[in-house]
Amino acid sequence: MDHPDVRTYWQPPLDLPDAEAVAGLDTVIDRVAAVHAFSWWPGTTRHPLSTRAELWRTVLARLRARRRPLDVLLEFVPENDEKVLAREARTLRSLAAGPGGGPG
């Protein structure tokens, strides 16, 4: 749809290498309203977000370059274990902070 109010969510497609996932993001980045952050690889095997840190650093850098607020949501955590949620949130904040680290 070619309408300025139409937006989409984005998440890395299953089993797609990082470079291809980022290329897909690049095709829709101006329409992205929110991003679902998680670390599945391969298939739906859930890992800590840090396992795919390079993917998320690249994605979050591209989103920062847009200079427009955007929601990045933790969609899943390993084993659906609520005890790791704080760790995963810290990882996401650290990745979102970009170079130099610190709260994001």
N, C-alpha and C positions, 0 to 999 in steps of 0.2 A: 504494500500500500504506500502510495506516495502522498502522505499527509503528515504535517509536522507534529501532530499530537499522537501519532501511533508510535509506541515504544515497545521494547522487548526486554526480557531478561536474558542473561547469557550465563552459560556454564560450560566448562570444557567437555566436549563430547567424549563418551566412553572410548577408551583404547586408541585415541588419536594422539600421535606424538605432539610434544609441546609446540613445536614450530607450526604445525598444521592447525592446532587449536588457536594459537595466537593469530594466525592468518585469517581464520574464520571470524575471530573477534574484530579484527581490523575492518572486515567488510560491513559490519553492523554497528561499529562503535559509536557513531553519532546518534544512533537510535536506542542505545542501551539505557535502561532505566535502573536496573539493579543487576548484581552479579551474585551467583550462588557459588560460594567457595567451599571446596572439599578436596580430598585427596583419595581418589579411587584409581587403582592400577594394579594389575590388569582387571578388566571388567569392573565388577562392583566390590572388589576387595578393598576395604576401607583401611587407610593408613593415617597417621598423624599428618596434619597439613604441611608440616616441615618436610615430609618426604618428597613433595613436589615444589619445594621452595623456589626453585629457579623459574618454574612456570608462573607461580604467583607473583614473584618479583617483577617479571616481565609484564604480566597482565596489569598489575597495580600501577606500574610506571606509565603504561599507556593510558590508563584511566586518569592518573594525576595530570598528565599532559593536556587533558581535555579542559582542565580548570573549571569544572562544573561539579557541584556536589552529586554524589552517587552513593547508593546503598550497596554495601558488600556484606552479604549474609552468610554466616556459617550454616550450611545446609545439613551437613552430617558430621558426626564425629565417630572415631573408631568404636566399633561394637555398640554403638548407641549408648555409650557409657557416660552418664552425666558427670561423673567424677573427672573426666578429662576436658570438660567444656572450658574451664578457666584456662587450662594450658593452651588449648586450641585458640581461644580468644587472644591470649598474649601473643601467640605466634602470628595471628592475622594482623594484630596491631603493629607488631614489629616489622612485618613485611610491608604493611601499608605506609609505614613511616618513611620508607625509601632510604637512600644513602644517608649514612650517619646514624640511623636507628632512632630510637626514642619513641615516645607515644605517637600514635597516628590519628 
